Amino acid sequence: MSFSRNVVTIILAESSLELVPREIAWHPSIKKWAARRGKNPTETLLDVSLHYHAMKKLRDKEKRGRPDIVHFSLLEALSSPLNIEGKLRFVVHTINDYTILVNPRTKIPRNYLRFLGLMEQVLKFGKAPPNSQEPLIQAVAMDFPSLLKELGVDEVILLDEKGIREKPIEVCRKSLEGGLPITIGGFPRGDFSSVIRSYAKHVYSIYSKPLDTWVVVSRVVSSCEELLRIL
């Protein structure tokens, strides 16, 4: 995996996408949901809307159990003209240090339950389809520093509500000119880890108030399309 300055790279970092941890797999709400779907509890995705009570004692619980954030963000990114024109690389890094590599041609299911099933398959088998030699989606155990090494970069642009105010199109310009991936938080609340912050060359905010992750993705993608004269 190499970084190209002709392609915008977006990393969705510390994303709230993970299988149910073993320490809460015994909880009735998790067992009931898994049984309804004919699966082992630890082979289903953690989802706070279903597992709120089970998650109460989890570490960093405020940042976990929101696979819908990844779902909406992937739909926004992969359906965009930027991606259709081959100018986008979208990488999902999860809160448990897995890196999910998505083929740009992948059609992400619009139905949420189908998306859950797809991601459960990816995290269980490491890829989808499971037996494919050229999978559309792969999951690799890879922390953030290792991901940057794979991309061939040492630093990133971090988007954070507490950062310096900057227009999205200028964020894209600095990304392309400096060869820096744009990193967006894939979690609902809380803060980036100190590890991720340590790799930020620039920390920018595109709005004065917090925005949903997929809205940030959408604004960044559309601004990059404008900069590259795709639209």
N, C-alpha and C positions, 0 to 999 in steps of 0.2 A: 504494500500500500504506500504510494508516494503522493506527496502534495504537489498540486499543480497551481501555478499562479493565474492560470486562465480559468480556473474553476473555483467557485465560492464553496468553502468547506464550513459547514455548521455542525457543531457538536452540541447535542442535548445532554448536559452533564448531570450526574447524580440523579438520573431519572428514577421516578417512583414505580419501577417495574421489577418485580421479583416474585418467585414462587413463595408460597406460604412457608415461613420458617418452622423448623421442627418443634421449637419450644412452645408454639401455640397451636400446633396441628390437632391437639386433643380437644380444643374448644368446641362446644356444641354447634355454634354458628358456622364454624368452618367445616366440621364433619357433615352437617346437614347440607350445606351447599355442594360439597364434593360428592355426596351420595346422590343428590339430584342429577348430577352430571356424569355419574358412573366413573368417578376418578378417585385416586388416592388424594387425601388432603394436601400433601406436599407436592403434588403435581398440578395444583391449581394456583392461579395468580392471587396474590394478596390484594384485596380491594377494601378500602376503608368504608365504603358505602354498604358493604356486606359484613365486614369483620371488625366494626368499630370497637365493640366490647372486648373482643379477643386481643386487640392491638394495644390496649391501655398501658401495658407494662413493657412494650417494646422500646428498645433504644431508638432515639431519633424518630419517634412515631409520627411527629408532625410532618416529616418529609417522606413518609412511606405510604404505600397502598393507593396510588393514584395512576393506574395504567391508562386511564382515559386521557391523561395529559400527553402521553406518547402517541396514543391513537390519533387524537386531533392534530397533533403536530406533524405526524407522518402524512396524514391526509392533505394538510396544507402544503407541505413541502413537495411531496412526490407528484401531486397533481398540478404543480405550478409550471408555467412556461419556462422558467429558469431550469427546472429539471428536465422538461421535455426537450429543451435545446442542448442538453448535455453539459450545463454549466453549474451544476450543483452536486456536491457530495454531502450527504446527510448521515451522520453517525450518532448512534445512541449509546451513551455511556451510562450504566446503571449505578444505583446507590450501593450495590454489592460488588462493584468492580467487574462487571461484565461489559464487553463492548459488542454491540449489535451492529453488524455491517449489513446494509440493505442495498440490494441491486437496484439501480435507478429505474429499471423497468418493472419493478414489483408493483402489483395492484393490491394495495392494502384494503382489506374488507371494510366496507362502510358500516356494516352491522357490528355493534360492539361485542356481542357474544361470539361471533365468528372471529373477531380480532383476538379476544381472550384465548380462544382455542388455538389460534395460530401462534401466539406468543408462548403459550404453555408448551406447545410442540417444540418451538425453537429453544427454549430454556431447558427442556428435558433431553432432547436429542442433539442439541448444538447446531441444528440447522433445519431448514424447511425448503423443499420436502426432505424428510429424514434420510432417504436413500439416494438422493441426487448427488451426482458428481459436480454439478454446477448449481448449488442451492441459491435461491433468491434471497434468503436471509440466513445469516450465520451469527451465532453467539460464541464469543471467545472470552475465556477468563483473562482479563487485561485491565489493569488499573490505569488511571489517567496519565501518569508519567510514561507508562509503556505505550499508551495510545499515541501520545505526542511523538515518541521515538519512532513509532511505525509510520507516522505521517511525515517524519523528517523535519519537525519544527521544535523549537525550544520554548516558544511563548505563544500566548493567545490573546485575543481581544475578549474581555469578559463583559457581558451585559448585566448590569446590576442597578437596581433602583437608587442606590446610594452613590453611583458613579458620577463622573462629569457629564453634564448634559451635552448630547451630540445628536445631530440628525442621522437617521438611519442610512441615508445615502452616503454620508461621510464615513460612517462605520464600514460600509461596504468598500468604499474607496481605500481606506486604510488597510482593510483586510487583503484586498487584491494587490495593492502596492507593496505591502510588507510581507506578503506570504503568511498571513496569520489567520488561523481558524477563528470563527466567531463562536463564542461559547455562551450558551443560554441554559439557565437552570431548568431541569425537567422535573422539579418538585413543587408542591403547592405553597409551602411557607418555610420559614427558616432561612439559613444562610449557606453559602458555599463553604466547603471545608477549607481549612488552612492550606491543605495540599494544593487544591485547585487555584486558590488565590495566589499562591506562590509563583504560578506560571503566567500570571496576567501582566502583559506589558502595558495594556491600556484597560481601564475600567470605565465604561460609559453607561449612561442612562439615556434612553430615547424618549422618556416621558417623566413627568414630575410625580406620578403616582404609580403604584404597582399595577402591572398588567398580567393577564393570563399568558402562560407560556406560548400557546398557539397564536395568540395575537401578536406577540413579539416576533415569532417565526414568520408570520404573514407579512408584517411590516418590513422586516429585513429582506425577505425574499423579493417582495415587490420593488423595494428600493434598489436592489441589485439588478433586477430586470431593467429598471429605468437607467441605471448607470451603464449597463452593457447594451442599451438600446434594443432590448428584446421586445419591449412593448412601446 
